[in-house]
Amino acid sequence: MFASWSFRVGLACSLACYPLALQGQDKSLQQRIADDFIALAGGVHPGYRIAHAKGVIVMGTFAPSRGATSLSRAPHLVAASTPVIARYSNGSGVPDLADNSPYAVPRGLALRFQLPNGAYTDIVANSHNGFVVGTGEDFAAFLDAALATKPDSKHPSPIEAFLGTHPAALKFVTDPVRVPVSFATELYYGNDAFIFVNAQNVKQPGRYRLVPIGGPKYLDSATAAKVSANYLFDELRRRLAKQPVKVRVLVQLANPGDPTSDASVVWPDDRKLVELGVVTLTTVAPDNAEVSRKLQFNPIFLSDGIQLSDDPLPPLRSAVYALSVANRRPPSPAAAATAQQQSVDPTWLSFDTAAKTVRFQLIAGLTGLNGALNFNGFRDGQLTLVVPVGWQTEIDFRNHDGVLPHSAEVIAPQTPPPALPGDPAIPRAFTLKLAQGLPSEATDDMRFAAQPAGEYLIVCGVPGHGAAGMWLRLRVSATATIPQLLGN
């Protein structure tokens, strides 16, 4: 029964060089998933994503279709043309995997629409209609089961047991593996549901679908077996040298009763498709590896006119993607060691007891700890700023991370921190461009009165970063007489 997928899962499991102790249940859900991806890829591949490691960045533009604004008021559906950055990729976390390997699926296509004033919105899609499972907990269990399955596992093995109780996952791994003629002839599905809002504030749930002009085309099995290891990448460059690649951006609308909270449930083919426009890709980006390393596509980088639905996966995926960035940074054992030994620097904090004012230097990505997803070299609340209640507080923010944008806000305590920024718990306690983040070495400040007394968090507002561990504690104390920095 499992012959069609056992070889695929078996090789993935044989690549795993991390001990199963990594799967500790005390980890956050996003950390479990990230560690599983790394193990299934045979360990860390510095400079590459933990999934969809092998990819290429392509540049182009987007032109909206007439009538697209009836579905959404998003800025790129109003403008005549919007610059686009795209990334085609294979699905594996192994960067040198052959393009015709059965482990290279599902393939991916991510799009970034570069909006006015430096804003952007993303689409992240892959070549399988329907995700493997509907929840993050089930996805972590699926990966755990794959890692726990060995060539000599007794039947039913852990993966057999999981697939026997999760029919969508069984379909995901048993569907035929097709090798496309080109990245540009593959069909890509955005399996997560979003809410599209037009100028009249009419809301409709839908899922993205990225369809090549001319339709999908695939190689027959004999031809697919003979292609070179990098044929998809070589073919795309040859194709773009002759003519642009065009992709229709569609939205499949839900009918009443269609579930929006489970990405593994495929909506019927008779659901209405609305065309938002056409992406025209013309050029492979120069310095491709460096551009790819710094780009973080994210399904919850949204614009006005596009909202999250009740689908639980996009916020979780955002947090996993943030953790994935750690792999993309150049190896630096010394920096990693320094990060683990970080101590509190007294120069970060200054105060005036007579004036009841305090100033704290908040530095994003100070060290390599957690892939630079840290404040002042601390993660997961391991540094606490204590401020007496009522004191005037200034937090000077600087983004020292050379790869990712960051921001900061003060929020009410919750574990884990939310994947998306929300309203600050204290008025004016947030930096500019909260969701987008400030670029490397950019600065801003927060000035506010520390009240009321209570426990708070200082988190990065860029989607996924706080949930991935980028947060400190703020204690507004009714008993403290002077500010303090406490390393936990």
C-alpha positions in Angstrom: 0.0 0.0 0.0 2.8 2.4 0.9 5.2 1.4 -1.9 4.8 4.7 -3.9 5.9 6.9 -1.0 8.2 4.6 1.1 11.3 5.2 -1.0 10.8 9.0 -0.9 10.3 9.0 2.9 13.0 6.4 3.4 15.7 8.5 1.7 14.6 11.6 3.6 14.9 9.7 6.9 18.3 8.3 6.0 19.6 11.8 5.4 18.8 12.8 9.0 22.0 13.1 11.0 20.5 14.8 14.0 19.6 12.7 17.1 15.9 12.2 17.9 16.5 14.0 21.1 16.0 17.2 19.0 12.3 16.4 19.0 11.8 17.4 22.6 8.3 18.4 23.5 9.5 21.3 25.6 10.4 23.2 22.4 8.1 25.7 20.8 6.1 24.3 17.9 8.0 26.4 15.3 11.3 25.3 16.8 10.3 21.6 16.5 9.3 22.1 12.9 12.5 24.0 12.0 14.7 21.3 13.7 12.9 18.5 11.9 13.4 20.2 8.6 17.1 20.5 9.4 17.4 16.9 10.4 15.5 15.7 7.2 18.0 17.7 5.1 20.9 15.9 6.7 21.9 18.8 9.0 22.6 22.5 8.6 23.5 23.8 5.1 25.0 27.3 5.9 23.7 30.0 3.6 20.5 28.1 2.6 16.9 27.9 3.6 15.9 24.9 5.7 13.3 24.1 3.0 13.2 25.0 -0.6 16.9 25.5 -0.4 17.7 25.4 -4.1 16.1 28.4 -5.8 16.6 31.3 -8.2 15.4 34.9 -8.0 13.8 36.5 -11.0 12.7 40.1 -11.5 9.7 41.5 -13.4 6.4 43.4 -13.1 2.7 42.9 -12.3 -0.2 44.4 -14.3 -3.7 44.1 -12.7 -6.6 42.7 -14.7 -9.7 44.8 -15.3 -12.2 44.0 -12.5 -9.5 42.9 -10.0 -10.6 45.7 -7.6 -14.0 44.2 -7.3 -12.3 41.6 -5.1 -9.7 43.6 -3.3 -8.6 47.2 -2.9 -4.9 46.1 -2.5 -2.5 48.8 -3.9 -1.0 46.6 -6.6 -4.5 46.0 -8.0 -5.0 49.8 -8.4 -1.6 50.8 -9.8 -1.0 50.4 -13.5 2.2 48.4 -12.9 4.1 47.1 -9.8 7.6 45.7 -9.6 7.8 42.1 -8.6 10.5 39.8 -7.2 9.9 36.1 -7.7 11.7 33.0 -6.4 11.3 29.5 -8.1 12.5 26.6 -6.0 12.7 22.9 -5.4 11.0 21.7 -2.2 13.9 20.0 -0.4 16.2 21.5 2.2 19.2 19.8 0.4 20.7 22.6 -1.8 22.4 20.3 -4.4 19.5 17.9 -5.0 18.9 17.1 -8.6 15.9 18.8 -10.2 14.4 15.5 -11.3 14.7 13.9 -7.9 11.4 12.8 -6.3 12.4 14.7 -3.2 12.4 18.0 -5.1 8.6 18.3 -4.8 6.6 20.2 -4.0 8.3 23.0 -6.0 7.7 26.5 -5.0 6.9 30.0 -6.4 7.0 33.0 -4.1 6.1 36.5 -5.3 6.8 39.9 -3.7 4.9 42.9 -4.9 7.0 46.0 -4.2 4.4 48.6 -3.2 4.9 52.4 -2.8 6.9 53.9 0.1 9.0 50.7 0.5 6.0 48.5 1.5 5.4 45.1 0.0 3.1 42.1 0.1 3.9 38.4 -0.6 2.4 35.3 -2.1 3.9 31.9 -1.2 2.7 28.9 -3.2 3.8 25.4 -4.1 3.0 22.8 -6.7 0.7 20.6 -4.7 -3.0 21.3 -4.5 -3.7 20.9 -0.7 -1.3 21.0 2.1 -0.1 17.9 3.9 -2.2 18.6 7.1 -4.3 21.4 8.5 -2.6 22.3 11.8 0.9 23.0 13.0 0.7 20.3 15.6 -0.1 17.7 12.9 2.6 19.0 10.7 5.2 18.6 13.5 3.8 15.1 14.2 4.2 14.2 10.5 7.8 15.3 10.5 8.5 13.6 13.8 7.1 10.4 12.4 9.2 10.6 9.3 12.3 11.1 11.4 11.4 8.2 13.7 10.9 5.8 10.8 14.0 3.7 10.0 14.7 1.2 7.3 14.3 -1.6 9.9 11.2 -0.1 11.6 8.5 -2.7 12.3 5.2 -2.4 10.6 3.3 -0.2 11.1 6.2 2.2 11.2 5.7 5.6 12.8 5.1 7.2 9.4 2.7 4.4 8.4 0.8 4.9 11.6 0.5 8.6 11.0 -0.6 8.3 7.4 -3.1 5.7 8.3 -5.0 8.3 10.4 -4.4 11.3 8.2 -5.9 10.8 4.7 -4.8 14.2 3.4 -1.2 13.5 4.3 -1.4 10.1 2.6 -2.7 11.7 -0.6 0.1 14.3 -0.3 2.9 11.7 -0.3 1.3 9.2 -2.8 0.2 11.7 -5.5 2.3 11.1 -8.7 5.6 13.1 -8.9 5.6 15.1 -12.1 8.6 16.8 -13.6 7.7 20.0 -15.4 9.2 21.1 -18.7 10.2 24.3 -16.9 9.6 26.1 -13.6 7.6 28.4 -15.9 5.2 25.6 -16.9 4.4 24.4 -13.4 1.1 25.2 -11.6 1.4 26.6 -8.1 -1.2 26.6 -5.3 -1.4 29.0 -2.3 -3.2 26.5 -0.2 -3.8 28.9 2.7 -7.0 30.9 2.7 -7.0 34.7 3.0 -9.7 37.3 3.2 -9.9 39.7 0.2 -11.5 43.1 0.9 -12.7 45.6 -1.7 -13.3 49.3 -1.6 -16.9 48.7 -0.4 -15.5 46.6 2.5 -17.0 43.5 1.0 -15.0 40.5 2.3 -14.5 37.2 0.4 -12.3 34.3 1.4 -10.1 32.8 -1.3 -6.9 31.0 -2.1 -4.2 32.0 -4.6 -3.4 30.0 -7.7 -0.5 30.8 -10.0 -1.1 29.5 -13.5 1.5 29.8 -16.3 0.3 31.4 -19.5 -0.1 28.5 -21.9 -0.9 26.1 -19.1 1.2 23.5 -17.2 3.5 21.2 -19.2 5.4 18.1 -17.9 8.1 15.8 -19.2 7.3 12.1 -19.8 9.0 9.7 -17.5 11.7 8.6 -20.0 12.7 12.2 -20.7 12.6 13.2 -17.1 15.0 10.5 -16.1 17.6 11.8 -18.5 17.7 15.5 -17.7 20.7 17.1 -16.0 20.8 17.8 -12.3 20.2 21.6 -12.8 18.1 21.5 -15.8 15.2 23.6 -14.4 17.6 26.4 -13.5 19.4 26.2 -16.8 16.2 26.0 -18.8 14.7 29.1 -17.1 17.8 31.2 -17.9 17.6 30.1 -21.6 13.9 30.8 -21.7 14.3 34.3 -20.2 17.0 35.1 -22.7 14.5 34.6 -25.5 11.2 35.8 -24.0 9.5 36.8 -20.7 7.8 34.3 -18.5 4.1 35.2 -17.8 2.1 33.9 -14.8 -1.6 34.5 -14.2 -2.4 35.4 -10.5 -5.8 33.9 -9.7 -7.9 33.6 -6.6 -10.2 30.6 -6.1 -13.2 31.9 -4.2 -14.8 29.8 -1.4 -18.5 28.8 -1.6 -20.5 29.0 1.7 -19.4 26.1 3.8 -16.0 25.6 2.2 -13.5 25.4 5.1 -11.0 28.3 5.4 -9.2 26.9 8.5 -7.8 23.7 7.0 -5.3 24.1 4.1 -5.3 20.3 3.5 -8.9 20.4 2.3 -9.0 21.0 -1.4 -11.9 23.1 -2.6 -13.9 21.6 -5.6 -12.8 22.6 -9.1 -16.1 24.3 -9.8 -15.4 27.2 -7.4 -15.1 30.5 -9.1 -11.7 31.8 -10.2 -11.0 35.5 -10.3 -7.9 36.8 -12.2 -6.1 39.5 -10.3 -3.5 40.1 -13.1 -0.4 38.9 -14.8 3.2 38.7 -13.6 5.7 39.2 -16.4 9.2 38.0 -15.4 12.1 39.2 -17.5 15.5 38.9 -15.7 17.4 36.6 -13.4 18.6 38.8 -10.5 22.3 39.5 -10.4 24.2 38.3 -7.3 21.4 35.7 -7.1 22.8 33.8 -4.1 23.2 37.0 -2.0 19.8 38.4 -2.9 18.2 35.0 -2.1 20.0 34.8 1.2 18.6 38.2 2.3 15.1 37.9 1.0 12.5 36.5 3.4 9.2 35.8 1.7 6.4 35.5 4.2 2.7 34.6 3.8 1.7 37.2 6.4 3.4 40.1 4.8 0.0 41.5 3.7 -1.3 44.8 2.4 -4.5 46.7 2.9 -7.2 44.8 1.1 -5.8 41.3 2.0 -6.3 39.9 5.5 -5.6 36.7 7.4 -8.4 34.1 7.7 -8.9 31.6 10.5 -6.3 29.3 8.8 -3.7 28.7 11.6 -0.8 27.9 9.3 0.4 31.3 7.9 1.4 32.8 11.3 3.2 29.5 12.2 4.9 29.4 8.8 6.1 33.0 9.4 7.7 32.0 12.7 9.4 29.0 11.1 10.7 31.1 8.2 12.2 33.5 10.7 14.1 30.7 12.3 15.2 29.5 8.9 17.1 32.8 8.5 19.8 31.5 10.9 20.9 29.0 8.3 21.4 31.6 5.7 24.0 33.7 7.5 27.7 33.0 6.8 29.2 30.5 9.3 30.8 32.3 12.2 31.6 30.0 15.2 33.2 32.8 17.1 30.1 34.9 16.8 27.9 32.0 17.9 30.1 31.4 20.9 30.0 35.1 21.9 26.2 35.0 21.6 25.9 32.2 24.0 28.1 34.0 26.5 26.4 37.4 26.3 26.3 39.3 29.5 24.5 42.5 30.5 26.3 45.6 29.5 25.8 48.4 32.1 26.2 51.1 29.4 22.9 50.0 27.9 21.0 51.7 30.8 21.2 55.2 32.2 18.8 57.1 34.4 18.2 60.2 36.5 16.6 59.5 39.9 15.8 63.2 40.6 14.0 63.6 37.2 12.6 60.1 37.2 13.8 59.4 33.7 15.4 56.3 32.2 17.1 55.5 28.9 17.7 52.0 27.5 19.6 51.1 24.3 17.7 48.3 22.6 19.8 46.7 19.9 18.2 44.2 17.4 20.5 41.4 16.2 23.4 42.4 18.4 24.9 38.8 18.2 24.5 35.7 16.2 22.3 34.1 18.8 19.1 32.6 17.4 20.1 33.6 13.9 20.4 37.2 15.1 16.7 37.1 16.1 17.6 38.7 19.5 17.7 41.9 21.4 21.0 42.8 22.9 22.1 39.2 22.5 19.2 37.8 24.5 16.2 35.8 23.3 13.0 34.4 24.7 12.7 36.9 27.6 16.1 36.2 29.1 16.7 39.9 29.7 14.4 42.0 31.9 14.2 45.8 32.0 12.8 47.0 35.3 11.4 50.6 35.5 9.7 52.2 38.5 6.1 53.0 37.8 5.5 56.5 36.4 9.0 57.1 35.2 9.5 58.7 31.8 11.1 56.1 29.6 13.1 56.4 26.4 14.0 53.3 24.5 16.6 53.9 21.8 16.2 51.3 19.1 18.9 50.3 16.6 18.8 47.4 14.1 22.3 45.9 14.1 21.2 42.9 11.9 22.9 43.1 8.5 20.3 40.8 6.9 16.7 41.3 8.2 14.6 44.3 9.1 13.4 44.6 12.7 11.2 46.8 14.9 10.0 46.9 18.5 6.8 47.4 20.5 5.6 46.9 24.1 2.8 44.5 24.4 0.9 42.6 27.1 2.5 39.3 28.1 1.6 36.2 26.2 3.5 33.0 25.5 4.5 32.6 22.8 4.4 36.2 21.6 2.0 36.7 18.6 3.2 36.3 15.1 1.7 39.6 14.0 2.1 43.1 15.6 -0.9 44.4 17.5 -1.8 47.4 19.6 0.9 48.5 22.0 0.0 47.9 25.7 1.4 51.4 26.6 0.7 54.4 24.4 3.5 55.5 22.0 5.6 52.4 23.0 6.4 51.3 19.4 8.9 52.1 16.6 8.2 53.2 13.1 7.3 50.6 10.4 6.3 48.1 13.0 5.3 45.3 10.6 7.8 46.0 7.9 10.7 46.7 10.1 13.6 49.2 9.9 16.7 48.2 7.7 20.2 47.5 9.0 21.6 50.2 11.2 18.4 52.3 11.1 17.4 53.9 14.4 14.2 55.1 16.1 13.1 55.7 19.7 10.1 55.1 21.9 9.2 57.7 24.6 6.4 56.9 27.0 5.4 57.0 30.7 5.9 53.6 32.3 2.5 52.9 33.6 0.4 51.2 34.8 2.5 48.8 36.9 2.7 45.3 35.6 4.6 42.8 33.4 5.0 43.5 29.7 7.0 42.2 26.7 9.3 44.1 24.3 8.9 42.2 21.0 10.0 42.6 17.4 6.9 43.5 15.4 8.0 42.1 12.1 5.7 39.1 11.4 7.1 35.9 12.9 10.1 37.4 14.6 8.7 37.7 18.1 7.2 34.2 17.9 10.6 33.0 16.9 12.1 34.2 20.1 12.9 37.9 19.5 11.5 39.4 22.8 12.6 40.7 26.2 10.7 41.5 29.4 9.6 44.9 30.7 8.6 45.1 34.4 6.9 48.3 35.4 7.4 48.1 39.2 5.5 49.7 42.0 8.3 48.8 44.5 11.5 49.4 42.5 13.3 52.6 43.3 15.8 52.6 40.4 15.8 51.0 36.9 17.6 47.8 36.5 18.6 45.3 33.8 18.3 41.7 34.9 19.8 38.7 32.9 17.7 35.6 33.7 
